[in-house]
Amino acid sequence: MKNRLGVIQSLVCLIVISSFVGCDSPNAKKQPYETLVFNVDETLLEPVLTDTDLKIKMASPKNWKRIDDSMFVQVVNKLDSQLTEDIKLAPRWIFLNEGSRAMCVVSKLDGVGIAPNETLFNDLTTAYRKRFPNATVEQTIFLKDVFRIHQLMVVAADFVLIKLICDAPETLVFEVDYRIPRDVYQIELKAIESSIGSINLINNSR
């Protein structure tokens, strides 16, 4: 269990970086972005889960299981101790692949709005480049179904982090973080793409 908790807390440290970057109103005028379509292979996914608070549904990659309640509480407490007063990242689901040590955290962002603002994401990119000077850090903004998604990708020597900050008129702002050990990234890639593709509104039949 200590090993599992250590792996998850390493992701907590990666997630927390974004909490120190300011954000703007979610009602800001949306700009045109490229629409991406993700191929979803349901054989590569766990069963779909729904969150009535966020009004979304999604599935984690195959064999990425939800952690038990006791560990979830420990991670949430760890996260709360590292966040600013203005921004609260509230984890909803945490998934862990026991074999590969890959993981995914789905969180609600409290007290924060997101706007397609170049300064915001340049600041976020800069923060990660400072934290991981030898890593490749790239950011982009795209549309998927009803969601506007701000993606930041960190490729380091030993891990890949895919951070997705998502919003839509029908939902609260939420964040999905995938952290994958570098040596299994290519193996897990199609499952991760399918997982991202599975993110949708509860009332959407697709």
Backbone as JSON Lines, residues from 0, in Angstrom:
{"i":0,"aa":"M","n":[0.83,-1.21,0.0],"ca":[0.0,0.0,0.0],"c":[0.86,1.26,0.0]}
{"i":1,"aa":"K","n":[1.97,1.24,0.75],"ca":[2.84,2.42,0.79],"c":[3.36,2.75,-0.6]}
{"i":2,"aa":"N","n":[3.69,1.7,-1.38],"ca":[4.18,1.93,-2.73],"c":[3.1,2.55,-3.59]}
{"i":3,"aa":"R","n":[1.87,2.05,-3.47],"ca":[0.76,2.6,-4.24],"c":[0.54,4.06,-3.88]}
{"i":4,"aa":"L","n":[0.54,4.36,-2.6],"ca":[0.29,5.73,-2.16],"c":[1.4,6.66,-2.64]}
{"i":5,"aa":"G","n":[2.64,6.17,-2.62],"ca":[3.75,6.99,-3.1],"c":[3.62,7.33,-4.56]}
{"i":6,"aa":"V","n":[3.19,6.37,-5.36],"ca":[2.99,6.6,-6.79],"c":[1.9,7.64,-7.01]}
{"i":7,"aa":"I","n":[0.8,7.51,-6.29],"ca":[-0.31,8.45,-6.46],"c":[0.07,9.84,-5.98]}
{"i":8,"aa":"Q","n":[0.81,9.92,-4.89],"ca":[1.21,11.24,-4.38],"c":[2.18,11.93,-5.34]}
{"i":9,"aa":"S","n":[2.92,11.15,-6.12],"ca":[3.79,11.77,-7.12],"c":[2.95,12.48,-8.17]}
{"i":10,"aa":"L","n":[1.78,11.9,-8.48],"ca":[0.87,12.57,-9.41],"c":[0.27,13.81,-8.77]}
{"i":11,"aa":"V","n":[-0.04,13.74,-7.49],"ca":[-0.56,14.91,-6.77],"c":[0.38,16.09,-6.94]}
{"i":12,"aa":"C","n":[1.68,15.85,-6.8],"ca":[2.66,16.93,-6.94],"c":[2.62,17.52,-8.34]}
{"i":13,"aa":"L","n":[2.42,16.69,-9.35],"ca":[2.34,17.18,-10.72],"c":[1.08,18.01,-10.93]}
{"i":14,"aa":"I","n":[-0.02,17.56,-10.36],"ca":[-1.29,18.26,-10.53],"c":[-1.27,19.62,-9.86]}
{"i":15,"aa":"V","n":[-0.67,19.69,-8.69],"ca":[-0.71,20.91,-7.87],"c":[-0.1,22.1,-8.59]}
{"i":16,"aa":"I","n":[0.86,21.87,-9.48],"ca":[1.5,22.97,-10.19],"c":[0.47,23.87,-10.84]}
{"i":17,"aa":"S","n":[-0.56,23.28,-11.43],"ca":[-1.55,24.08,-12.15],"c":[-2.39,24.95,-11.23]}
{"i":18,"aa":"S","n":[-2.43,24.62,-9.95],"ca":[-3.27,25.4,-9.03],"c":[-2.69,26.77,-8.73]}
{"i":19,"aa":"F","n":[-1.43,27.0,-9.09],"ca":[-0.8,28.28,-8.8],"c":[-0.83,29.22,-10.02]}
{"i":20,"aa":"V","n":[-1.54,28.8,-11.06],"ca":[-1.66,29.62,-12.26],"c":[-3.04,30.24,-12.29]}
{"i":21,"aa":"G","n":[-3.14,31.56,-12.46],"ca":[-4.43,32.25,-12.43],"c":[-5.3,31.9,-13.61]}
{"i":22,"aa":"C","n":[-6.62,32.02,-13.42],"ca":[-7.58,31.71,-14.47],"c":[-8.59,32.83,-14.59]}
{"i":23,"aa":"D","n":[-9.28,32.85,-15.74],"ca":[-10.26,33.88,-16.0],"c":[-11.67,33.3,-15.98]}
{"i":24,"aa":"S","n":[-12.63,34.14,-16.29],"ca":[-14.03,33.74,-16.22],"c":[-14.38,32.68,-17.25]}
{"i":25,"aa":"P","n":[-15.17,31.65,-16.87],"ca":[-15.58,30.64,-17.82],"c":[-16.58,31.17,-18.83]}
{"i":26,"aa":"N","n":[-17.12,32.37,-18.6],"ca":[-18.09,32.95,-19.52],"c":[-17.44,33.8,-20.6]}
{"i":27,"aa":"A","n":[-16.11,33.83,-20.6],"ca":[-15.4,34.6,-21.62],"c":[-15.76,34.06,-23.0]}
{"i":28,"aa":"K","n":[-15.71,34.92,-23.99],"ca":[-16.09,34.53,-25.35],"c":[-15.16,33.44,-25.86]}
{"i":29,"aa":"K","n":[-15.73,32.35,-26.38],"ca":[-14.94,31.24,-26.88],"c":[-14.45,31.53,-28.29]}
{"i":30,"aa":"Q","n":[-13.2,31.18,-28.56],"ca":[-12.61,31.37,-29.87],"c":[-12.71,30.06,-30.66]}
{"i":31,"aa":"P","n":[-12.62,30.13,-31.99],"ca":[-12.7,28.9,-32.79],"c":[-11.44,28.05,-32.62]}
{"i":32,"aa":"Y","n":[-11.62,26.77,-32.35],"ca":[-10.5,25.84,-32.22],"c":[-10.79,24.61,-33.06]}
{"i":33,"aa":"E","n":[-9.75,23.85,-33.32],"ca":[-9.89,22.61,-34.07],"c":[-10.72,21.6,-33.28]}
{"i":34,"aa":"T","n":[-11.59,20.9,-33.98],"ca":[-12.37,19.83,-33.35],"c":[-11.67,18.5,-33.59]}
{"i":35,"aa":"L","n":[-11.42,17.77,-32.51],"ca":[-10.77,16.47,-32.61],"c":[-11.78,15.36,-32.35]}
{"i":36,"aa":"V","n":[-11.63,14.28,-33.08],"ca":[-12.47,13.1,-32.91],"c":[-11.58,11.94,-32.47]}
{"i":37,"aa":"F","n":[-11.92,11.33,-31.35],"ca":[-11.13,10.23,-30.8],"c":[-11.81,8.9,-31.11]}
{"i":38,"aa":"N","n":[-11.04,7.96,-31.63],"ca":[-11.57,6.62,-31.84],"c":[-11.67,5.91,-30.49]}
{"i":39,"aa":"V","n":[-12.85,5.43,-30.18],"ca":[-13.08,4.76,-28.89],"c":[-13.21,3.26,-29.11]}
{"i":40,"aa":"D","n":[-12.27,2.52,-28.56],"ca":[-12.31,1.05,-28.58],"c":[-12.75,0.6,-27.19]}
{"i":41,"aa":"E","n":[-14.0,0.19,-27.07],"ca":[-14.55,-0.15,-25.76],"c":[-13.87,-1.37,-25.14]}
{"i":42,"aa":"T","n":[-13.2,-2.18,-25.94],"ca":[-12.49,-3.34,-25.38],"c":[-11.25,-2.91,-24.61]}
{"i":43,"aa":"L","n":[-10.83,-1.66,-24.79],"ca":[-9.65,-1.15,-24.09],"c":[-10.03,-0.34,-22.85]}
{"i":44,"aa":"L","n":[-11.31,-0.38,-22.48],"ca":[-11.79,0.47,-21.39],"c":[-12.46,-0.33,-20.28]}
{"i":45,"aa":"E","n":[-12.45,0.26,-19.08],"ca":[-13.25,-0.22,-17.97],"c":[-14.7,0.25,-18.18]}
{"i":46,"aa":"P","n":[-15.65,-0.23,-17.38],"ca":[-17.04,0.25,-17.52],"c":[-17.15,1.76,-17.32]}
{"i":47,"aa":"V","n":[-18.1,2.36,-18.0],"ca":[-18.33,3.8,-17.91],"c":[-18.85,4.17,-16.53]}
{"i":48,"aa":"L","n":[-18.31,5.27,-15.97],"ca":[-18.79,5.82,-14.7],"c":[-19.45,7.17,-14.97]}
{"i":49,"aa":"T","n":[-20.39,7.54,-14.12],"ca":[-21.05,8.84,-14.26],"c":[-20.86,9.66,-13.0]}
{"i":50,"aa":"D","n":[-20.78,10.98,-13.19],"ca":[-20.68,11.92,-12.08],"c":[-21.81,12.92,-12.24]}
{"i":51,"aa":"T","n":[-22.82,12.81,-11.38],"ca":[-23.99,13.68,-11.52],"c":[-23.7,15.12,-11.14]}
{"i":52,"aa":"D","n":[-22.66,15.34,-10.34],"ca":[-22.28,16.71,-9.98],"c":[-21.64,17.4,-11.17]}
{"i":53,"aa":"L","n":[-20.68,16.74,-11.79],"ca":[-20.02,17.31,-12.97],"c":[-20.87,17.16,-14.23]}
{"i":54,"aa":"K","n":[-21.87,16.26,-14.18],"ca":[-22.75,15.97,-15.31],"c":[-22.0,15.34,-16.47]}
{"i":55,"aa":"I","n":[-21.02,14.51,-16.13],"ca":[-20.23,13.85,-17.16],"c":[-20.2,12.34,-16.93]}
{"i":56,"aa":"K","n":[-19.76,11.65,-17.96],"ca":[-19.48,10.22,-17.86],"c":[-18.16,9.95,-18.59]}
{"i":57,"aa":"M","n":[-17.45,8.91,-18.16],"ca":[-16.21,8.53,-18.82],"c":[-15.81,7.14,-18.35]}
{"i":58,"aa":"A","n":[-14.85,6.56,-19.05],"ca":[-14.3,5.26,-18.68],"c":[-12.79,5.37,-18.61]}
{"i":59,"aa":"S","n":[-12.21,4.71,-17.64],"ca":[-10.75,4.67,-17.53],"c":[-10.2,3.58,-18.45]}
{"i":60,"aa":"P","n":[-8.91,3.63,-18.79],"ca":[-8.31,2.56,-19.58],"c":[-8.44,1.2,-18.88]}
{"i":61,"aa":"K","n":[-8.42,0.14,-19.66],"ca":[-8.55,-1.22,-19.13],"c":[-7.51,-1.49,-18.06]}
{"i":62,"aa":"N","n":[-7.97,-2.06,-16.96],"ca":[-7.12,-2.43,-15.81],"c":[-6.66,-1.24,-14.99]}
{"i":63,"aa":"W","n":[-7.17,-0.04,-15.27],"ca":[-6.95,1.11,-14.39],"c":[-8.15,1.16,-13.44]}
{"i":64,"aa":"K","n":[-7.96,0.63,-12.24],"ca":[-9.06,0.46,-11.3],"c":[-9.14,1.63,-10.32]}
{"i":65,"aa":"R","n":[-10.35,1.92,-9.87],"ca":[-10.53,2.95,-8.83],"c":[-9.86,2.5,-7.55]}
{"i":66,"aa":"I","n":[-9.15,3.43,-6.9],"ca":[-8.48,3.09,-5.65],"c":[-9.52,2.99,-4.53]}
{"i":67,"aa":"D","n":[-9.14,2.31,-3.45],"ca":[-10.08,2.12,-2.35],"c":[-10.3,3.44,-1.6]}
{"i":68,"aa":"D","n":[-11.37,3.47,-0.82],"ca":[-11.78,4.7,-0.15],"c":[-10.73,5.24,0.82]}
{"i":69,"aa":"S","n":[-10.07,4.35,1.55],"ca":[-9.09,4.82,2.54],"c":[-7.92,5.52,1.87]}
{"i":70,"aa":"M","n":[-7.45,4.98,0.76],"ca":[-6.35,5.62,0.05],"c":[-6.82,6.92,-0.61]}
{"i":71,"aa":"F","n":[-8.06,6.92,-1.1],"ca":[-8.61,8.13,-1.71],"c":[-8.59,9.28,-0.7]}
{"i":72,"aa":"V","n":[-9.01,9.0,0.53],"ca":[-9.03,10.04,1.57],"c":[-7.62,10.55,1.83]}
{"i":73,"aa":"Q","n":[-6.63,9.67,1.88],"ca":[-5.25,10.09,2.11],"c":[-4.76,11.01,1.01]}
{"i":74,"aa":"V","n":[-5.09,10.67,-0.23],"ca":[-4.65,11.5,-1.36],"c":[-5.34,12.86,-1.33]}
{"i":75,"aa":"V","n":[-6.63,12.88,-1.04],"ca":[-7.37,14.15,-0.97],"c":[-6.79,15.04,0.12]}
{"i":76,"aa":"N","n":[-6.48,14.48,1.27],"ca":[-5.89,15.26,2.35],"c":[-4.53,15.81,1.95]}
{"i":77,"aa":"K","n":[-3.75,15.01,1.26],"ca":[-2.44,15.45,0.78],"c":[-2.6,16.6,-0.2]}
{"i":78,"aa":"L","n":[-3.56,16.48,-1.08],"ca":[-3.8,17.51,-2.09],"c":[-4.26,18.81,-1.44]}
{"i":79,"aa":"D","n":[-5.18,18.72,-0.48],"ca":[-5.7,19.91,0.19],"c":[-4.6,20.7,0.88]}
{"i":80,"aa":"S","n":[-3.61,20.01,1.4],"ca":[-2.54,20.69,2.14],"c":[-1.59,21.46,1.23]}
{"i":81,"aa":"Q","n":[-1.67,21.21,-0.09],"ca":[-0.73,21.83,-1.02],"c":[-1.36,22.87,-1.93]}
{"i":82,"aa":"L","n":[-2.67,23.06,-1.83],"ca":[-3.35,23.98,-2.73],"c":[-3.51,25.36,-2.11]}
{"i":83,"aa":"T","n":[-3.69,26.36,-2.96],"ca":[-3.91,27.72,-2.5],"c":[-5.34,27.85,-1.98]}
{"i":84,"aa":"E","n":[-5.61,28.93,-1.25],"ca":[-6.96,29.15,-0.73],"c":[-7.95,29.46,-1.84]}
{"i":85,"aa":"D","n":[-7.47,30.08,-2.92],"ca":[-8.37,30.51,-3.98],"c":[-8.78,29.37,-4.9]}
{"i":86,"aa":"I","n":[-7.94,28.35,-4.99],"ca":[-8.19,27.27,-5.94],"c":[-8.21,25.94,-5.22]}
{"i":87,"aa":"K","n":[-9.28,25.21,-5.38],"ca":[-9.39,23.9,-4.79],"c":[-9.6,22.85,-5.88]}
{"i":88,"aa":"L","n":[-8.7,21.9,-5.93],"ca":[-8.81,20.79,-6.86],"c":[-9.42,19.63,-6.08]}
{"i":89,"aa":"A","n":[-10.63,19.26,-6.4],"ca":[-11.36,18.25,-5.64],"c":[-11.43,16.95,-6.44]}
{"i":90,"aa":"P","n":[-10.59,15.97,-6.14],"ca":[-10.62,14.7,-6.87],"c":[-11.98,14.02,-6.75]}
{"i":91,"aa":"R","n":[-12.46,13.49,-7.85],"ca":[-13.71,12.74,-7.87],"c":[-13.43,11.24,-8.03]}
{"i":92,"aa":"W","n":[-12.54,10.92,-8.94],"ca":[-12.14,9.53,-9.16],"c":[-10.63,9.48,-9.28]}
{"i":93,"aa":"I","n":[-10.03,8.41,-8.76],"ca":[-8.61,8.15,-8.96],"c":[-8.49,6.7,-9.41]}
{"i":94,"aa":"F","n":[-7.83,6.49,-10.54],"ca":[-7.66,5.15,-11.1],"c":[-6.17,4.8,-11.12]}
{"i":95,"aa":"L","n":[-5.87,3.53,-10.86],"ca":[-4.47,3.08,-10.84],"c":[-4.36,1.72,-11.5]}
{"i":96,"aa":"N","n":[-3.39,1.59,-12.4],"ca":[-3.04,0.29,-12.96],"c":[-1.94,-0.3,-12.09]}
{"i":97,"aa":"E","n":[-2.27,-1.33,-11.34],"ca":[-1.33,-1.91,-10.38],"c":[-0.08,-2.45,-11.06]}
{"i":98,"aa":"G","n":[-0.23,-2.93,-12.3],"ca":[0.9,-3.52,-12.99],"c":[1.87,-2.5,-13.55]}
{"i":99,"aa":"S","n":[1.35,-1.53,-14.3],"ca":[2.21,-0.56,-14.98],"c":[2.48,0.68,-14.15]}
{"i":100,"aa":"R","n":[1.71,0.9,-13.07],"ca":[1.78,2.1,-12.23],"c":[1.26,3.35,-12.95]}
{"i":101,"aa":"A","n":[0.55,3.16,-14.05],"ca":[-0.11,4.28,-14.71],"c":[-1.33,4.68,-13.9]}
{"i":102,"aa":"M","n":[-1.7,5.96,-13.97],"ca":[-2.83,6.41,-13.16],"c":[-3.57,7.57,-13.82]}
{"i":103,"aa":"C","n":[-4.78,7.78,-13.35],"ca":[-5.63,8.86,-13.86],"c":[-6.39,9.46,-12.68]}
{"i":104,"aa":"V","n":[-6.44,10.79,-12.64],"ca":[-7.21,11.49,-11.61],"c":[-8.21,12.42,-12.3]}
{"i":105,"aa":"V","n":[-9.47,12.31,-11.94],"ca":[-10.52,13.2,-12.43],"c":[-10.92,14.11,-11.28]}
{"i":106,"aa":"S","n":[-10.84,15.42,-11.49],"ca":[-11.07,16.37,-10.41],"c":[-12.01,17.48,-10.84]}
{"i":107,"aa":"K","n":[-12.73,18.01,-9.86],"ca":[-13.52,19.22,-10.07],"c":[-12.67,20.41,-9.64]}
{"i":108,"aa":"L","n":[-12.69,21.49,-10.41],"ca":[-11.98,22.7,-10.04],"c":[-12.96,23.65,-9.38]}
{"i":109,"aa":"D","n":[-12.77,23.88,-8.09],"ca":[-13.64,24.78,-7.34],"c":[-13.03,26.18,-7.27]}
{"i":110,"aa":"G","n":[-13.88,27.2,-7.41],"ca":[-13.42,28.57,-7.25],"c":[-12.54,29.04,-8.38]}
{"i":111,"aa":"V","n":[-12.73,28.45,-9.56],"ca":[-11.88,28.83,-10.68],"c":[-12.68,28.73,-11.98]}
{"i":112,"aa":"G","n":[-12.42,29.64,-12.9],"ca":[-12.99,29.57,-14.23],"c":[-11.88,29.45,-15.24]}
{"i":113,"aa":"I","n":[-12.22,29.0,-16.42],"ca":[-11.23,28.81,-17.47],"c":[-11.62,29.64,-18.68]}
{"i":114,"aa":"A","n":[-10.69,30.34,-19.27],"ca":[-10.92,31.06,-20.51],"c":[-9.8,30.74,-21.48]}
{"i":115,"aa":"P","n":[-10.09,30.73,-22.79],"ca":[-9.05,30.44,-23.78],"c":[-8.09,31.61,-23.9]}
{"i":116,"aa":"N","n":[-7.19,31.67,-23.02],"ca":[-6.33,32.82,-22.8],"c":[-4.88,32.39,-22.97]}
{"i":117,"aa":"E","n":[-4.19,32.95,-23.96],"ca":[-2.81,32.53,-24.23],"c":[-1.9,32.76,-23.04]}
{"i":118,"aa":"T","n":[-2.12,33.85,-22.32],"ca":[-1.27,34.13,-21.16],"c":[-1.41,33.05,-20.1]}
{"i":119,"aa":"L","n":[-2.64,32.63,-19.84],"ca":[-2.9,31.59,-18.86],"c":[-2.1,30.33,-19.17]}
{"i":120,"aa":"F","n":[-2.18,29.87,-20.4],"ca":[-1.53,28.6,-20.73],"c":[-0.05,28.74,-20.97]}
{"i":121,"aa":"N","n":[0.39,29.91,-21.36],"ca":[1.83,30.14,-21.4],"c":[2.41,30.08,-20.0]}
{"i":122,"aa":"D","n":[1.68,30.64,-19.03],"ca":[2.13,30.58,-17.63],"c":[2.17,29.14,-17.13]}
{"i":123,"aa":"L","n":[1.15,28.37,-17.48],"ca":[1.1,26.98,-17.06],"c":[2.25,26.19,-17.67]}
{"i":124,"aa":"T","n":[2.49,26.41,-18.95],"ca":[3.6,25.73,-19.63],"c":[4.92,26.11,-18.99]}
{"i":125,"aa":"T","n":[5.09,27.39,-18.7],"ca":[6.33,27.86,-18.07],"c":[6.54,27.2,-16.72]}
{"i":126,"aa":"A","n":[5.46,27.06,-15.94],"ca":[5.57,26.45,-14.61],"c":[6.07,25.01,-14.71]}
{"i":127,"aa":"Y","n":[5.55,24.27,-15.68],"ca":[6.0,22.88,-15.84],"c":[7.41,22.8,-16.4]}
{"i":128,"aa":"R","n":[7.77,23.71,-17.27],"ca":[9.14,23.71,-17.8],"c":[10.16,24.01,-16.71]}
{"i":129,"aa":"K","n":[9.78,24.87,-15.78],"ca":[10.68,25.15,-14.66],"c":[10.79,23.94,-13.74]}
{"i":130,"aa":"R","n":[9.67,23.27,-13.52],"ca":[9.67,22.1,-12.63],"c":[10.4,20.92,-13.25]}
{"i":131,"aa":"F","n":[10.29,20.78,-14.59],"ca":[10.92,19.66,-15.3],"c":[11.73,20.21,-16.47]}
{"i":132,"aa":"P","n":[12.91,20.79,-16.2],"ca":[13.69,21.48,-17.23],"c":[14.17,20.58,-18.36]}
{"i":133,"aa":"N","n":[14.25,19.29,-18.14],"ca":[14.72,18.38,-19.17],"c":[13.59,17.7,-19.93]}
{"i":134,"aa":"A","n":[12.37,18.08,-19.61],"ca":[11.2,17.47,-20.26],"c":[10.72,18.33,-21.43]}
{"i":135,"aa":"T","n":[9.97,17.71,-22.32],"ca":[9.28,18.44,-23.38],"c":[7.88,18.78,-22.89]}
{"i":136,"aa":"V","n":[7.53,20.06,-22.95],"ca":[6.22,20.51,-22.45],"c":[5.5,21.25,-23.57]}
{"i":137,"aa":"E","n":[4.33,20.76,-23.93],"ca":[3.56,21.38,-25.01],"c":[2.11,21.57,-24.57]}
{"i":138,"aa":"Q","n":[1.48,22.63,-25.11],"ca":[0.08,22.87,-24.78],"c":[-0.71,23.2,-26.02]}
{"i":139,"aa":"T","n":[-1.98,22.83,-25.99],"ca":[-2.87,23.12,-27.1],"c":[-4.3,23.23,-26.58]}
{"i":140,"aa":"I","n":[-5.17,23.81,-27.38],"ca":[-6.59,23.93,-27.04],"c":[-7.39,23.35,-28.21]}
{"i":141,"aa":"F","n":[-8.35,22.49,-27.91],"ca":[-9.16,21.9,-28.97],"c":[-10.58,21.66,-28.47]}
{"i":142,"aa":"L","n":[-11.47,21.33,-29.39],"ca":[-12.85,21.02,-29.07],"c":[-13.08,19.53,-29.23]}
{"i":143,"aa":"K","n":[-13.87,18.97,-28.31],"ca":[-14.3,17.57,-28.41],"c":[-15.76,17.51,-28.0]}
{"i":144,"aa":"D","n":[-16.62,17.18,-28.96],"ca":[-18.06,17.22,-28.7],"c":[-18.43,18.6,-28.15]}
{"i":145,"aa":"V","n":[-19.06,18.67,-26.98],"ca":[-19.46,19.97,-26.43],"c":[-18.36,20.62,-25.6]}
{"i":146,"aa":"F","n":[-17.26,19.92,-25.4],"ca":[-16.22,20.4,-24.49],"c":[-15.15,21.21,-25.21]}
{"i":147,"aa":"R","n":[-14.7,22.25,-24.53],"ca":[-13.45,22.92,-24.9],"c":[-12.39,22.34,-23.96]}
{"i":148,"aa":"I","n":[-11.32,21.84,-24.52],"ca":[-10.3,21.15,-23.72],"c":[-8.95,21.83,-23.89]}
{"i":149,"aa":"H","n":[-8.37,22.19,-22.76],"ca":[-7.03,22.76,-22.74],"c":[-6.08,21.64,-22.34]}
{"i":150,"aa":"Q","n":[-5.23,21.24,-23.25],"ca":[-4.33,20.1,-23.0],"c":[-2.9,20.57,-22.78]}
{"i":151,"aa":"L","n":[-2.29,20.05,-21.74],"ca":[-0.87,20.25,-21.51],"c":[-0.24,18.87,-21.43]}
{"i":152,"aa":"M","n":[0.83,18.67,-22.18],"ca":[1.5,17.37,-22.22],"c":[2.96,17.53,-21.83]}
{"i":153,"aa":"V","n":[3.37,16.75,-20.84],"ca":[4.75,16.76,-20.35],"c":[5.36,15.4,-20.66]}
{"i":154,"aa":"V","n":[6.44,15.4,-21.43],"ca":[7.15,14.15,-21.74],"c":[8.53,14.22,-21.1]}
{"i":155,"aa":"A","n":[8.71,13.47,-20.03],"ca":[9.97,13.44,-19.3],"c":[10.67,12.1,-19.56]}
{"i":156,"aa":"A","n":[11.85,11.94,-18.99],"ca":[12.62,10.73,-19.22],"c":[11.91,9.49,-18.69]}
{"i":157,"aa":"D","n":[11.17,9.65,-17.58],"ca":[10.57,8.47,-16.95],"c":[9.05,8.48,-16.91]}
{"i":158,"aa":"F","n":[8.39,9.54,-17.38],"ca":[6.93,9.56,-17.36],"c":[6.39,10.49,-18.44]}
{"i":159,"aa":"V","n":[5.11,10.31,-18.75],"ca":[4.35,11.22,-19.61],"c":[3.13,11.67,-18.82]}
{"i":160,"aa":"L","n":[2.88,12.97,-18.79],"ca":[1.69,13.52,-18.14],"c":[0.82,14.18,-19.19]}
{"i":161,"aa":"I","n":[-0.45,13.79,-19.23],"ca":[-1.43,14.44,-20.1],"c":[-2.46,15.1,-19.19]}
{"i":162,"aa":"K","n":[-2.49,16.41,-19.2],"ca":[-3.41,17.19,-18.36],"c":[-4.48,17.81,-19.24]}
{"i":163,"aa":"L","n":[-5.73,17.51,-18.95],"ca":[-6.86,18.04,-19.72],"c":[-7.75,18.86,-18.8]}
{"i":164,"aa":"I","n":[-7.88,20.14,-19.09],"ca":[-8.79,21.01,-18.35],"c":[-10.0,21.24,-19.26]}
{"i":165,"aa":"C","n":[-11.17,20.8,-18.81],"ca":[-12.34,20.73,-19.68],"c":[-13.47,21.6,-19.16]}
{"i":166,"aa":"D","n":[-14.17,22.25,-20.08],"ca":[-15.38,22.96,-19.69],"c":[-16.38,22.96,-20.83]}
{"i":167,"aa":"A","n":[-17.64,23.12,-20.47],"ca":[-18.74,23.21,-21.41],"c":[-19.87,23.94,-20.71]}
{"i":168,"aa":"P","n":[-20.8,24.55,-21.45],"ca":[-21.89,25.29,-20.8],"c":[-22.69,24.45,-19.82]}
{"i":169,"aa":"E","n":[-22.79,23.13,-20.09],"ca":[-23.64,22.27,-19.26],"c":[-22.93,21.7,-18.04]}
{"i":170,"aa":"T","n":[-21.63,21.92,-17.9],"ca":[-20.88,21.26,-16.84],"c":[-20.09,22.25,-16.0]}
{"i":171,"aa":"L","n":[-19.61,21.76,-14.87],"ca":[-18.61,22.49,-14.1],"c":[-17.26,22.28,-14.76]}
{"i":172,"aa":"V","n":[-16.3,23.13,-14.42],"ca":[-14.94,22.95,-14.95],"c":[-14.31,21.76,-14.24]}
{"i":173,"aa":"F","n":[-13.72,20.86,-15.01],"ca":[-13.08,19.7,-14.41],"c":[-11.76,19.4,-15.12]}
{"i":174,"aa":"E","n":[-10.95,18.6,-14.45],"ca":[-9.61,18.29,-14.94],"c":[-9.41,16.78,-14.94]}
{"i":175,"aa":"V","n":[-8.78,16.28,-16.0],"ca":[-8.43,14.87,-16.09],"c":[-6.92,14.78,-16.31]}
{"i":176,"aa":"D","n":[-6.24,14.09,-15.41],"ca":[-4.79,13.93,-15.5],"c":[-4.43,12.46,-15.67]}
{"i":177,"aa":"Y","n":[-3.7,12.17,-16.74],"ca":[-3.16,10.82,-16.96],"c":[-1.65,10.89,-16.76]}
{"i":178,"aa":"R","n":[-1.13,10.05,-15.86],"ca":[0.32,9.95,-15.7],"c":[0.73,8.52,-16.02]}
{"i":179,"aa":"I","n":[1.62,8.39,-17.0],"ca":[1.99,7.07,-17.5],"c":[3.51,6.92,-17.46]}
{"i":180,"aa":"P","n":[4.04,5.84,-16.9],"ca":[5.48,5.6,-16.99],"c":[5.9,5.57,-18.47]}
{"i":181,"aa":"R","n":[7.03,6.16,-18.77],"ca":[7.45,6.31,-20.16],"c":[7.58,4.96,-20.87]}
{"i":182,"aa":"D","n":[8.01,3.93,-20.14],"ca":[8.26,2.64,-20.79],"c":[6.98,1.9,-21.19]}
{"i":183,"aa":"V","n":[5.82,2.35,-20.71],"ca":[4.57,1.7,-21.12],"c":[3.64,2.67,-21.86]}
{"i":184,"aa":"Y","n":[4.12,3.86,-22.15],"ca":[3.27,4.87,-22.76],"c":[2.71,4.42,-24.1]}
{"i":185,"aa":"Q","n":[3.57,3.91,-24.98],"ca":[3.1,3.47,-26.3],"c":[2.12,2.31,-26.18]}
{"i":186,"aa":"I","n":[2.34,1.44,-25.2],"ca":[1.44,0.31,-24.98],"c":[0.05,0.79,-24.55]}
{"i":187,"aa":"E","n":[0.02,1.83,-23.73],"ca":[-1.23,2.33,-23.16],"c":[-1.9,3.39,-24.02]}
{"i":188,"aa":"L","n":[-1.22,3.87,-25.06],"ca":[-1.68,5.06,-25.78],"c":[-3.09,4.91,-26.35]}
{"i":189,"aa":"K","n":[-3.38,3.8,-27.03],"ca":[-4.7,3.64,-27.62],"c":[-5.8,3.58,-26.56]}
{"i":190,"aa":"A","n":[-5.48,2.98,-25.42],"ca":[-6.46,2.93,-24.34],"c":[-6.71,4.32,-23.76]}
{"i":191,"aa":"I","n":[-5.64,5.12,-23.66],"ca":[-5.79,6.49,-23.16],"c":[-6.62,7.32,-24.14]}
{"i":192,"aa":"E","n":[-6.35,7.18,-25.43],"ca":[-7.13,7.9,-26.43],"c":[-8.6,7.49,-26.35]}
{"i":193,"aa":"S","n":[-8.86,6.21,-26.15],"ca":[-10.24,5.75,-26.01],"c":[-10.88,6.32,-24.75]}
{"i":194,"aa":"S","n":[-10.11,6.41,-23.68],"ca":[-10.62,6.98,-22.43],"c":[-10.98,8.45,-22.62]}
{"i":195,"aa":"I","n":[-10.1,9.2,-23.27],"ca":[-10.4,10.62,-23.55],"c":[-11.65,10.72,-24.42]}
{"i":196,"aa":"G","n":[-11.73,9.84,-25.41],"ca":[-12.9,9.85,-26.29],"c":[-14.19,9.52,-25.58]}
{"i":197,"aa":"S","n":[-14.09,8.79,-24.46],"ca":[-15.29,8.4,-23.71],"c":[-15.86,9.53,-22.86]}
{"i":198,"aa":"I","n":[-15.1,10.59,-22.66],"ca":[-15.57,11.72,-21.84],"c":[-16.75,12.4,-22.55]}
{"i":199,"aa":"N","n":[-17.88,12.47,-21.89],"ca":[-19.05,13.06,-22.52],"c":[-20.06,13.48,-21.46]}
{"i":200,"aa":"L","n":[-21.1,14.16,-21.9],"ca":[-22.18,14.53,-20.99],"c":[-23.01,13.3,-20.64]}
{"i":201,"aa":"I","n":[-23.57,13.3,-19.44],"ca":[-24.38,12.17,-19.01],"c":[-25.53,11.91,-19.97]}
{"i":202,"aa":"N","n":[-26.16,12.98,-20.46],"ca":[-27.35,12.82,-21.3],"c":[-27.04,12.58,-22.77]}
{"i":203,"aa":"N","n":[-25.75,12.43,-23.1],"ca":[-25.38,12.13,-24.48],"c":[-25.35,10.62,-24.66]}
{"i":204,"aa":"S","n":[-26.05,10.11,-25.65],"ca":[-26.17,8.66,-25.83],"c":[-24.93,8.02,-26.4]}
{"i":205,"aa":"R","n":[-23.98,8.83,-26.9],"ca":[-22.8,8.25,-27.52],"c":[-21.81,7.78,-26.47]}
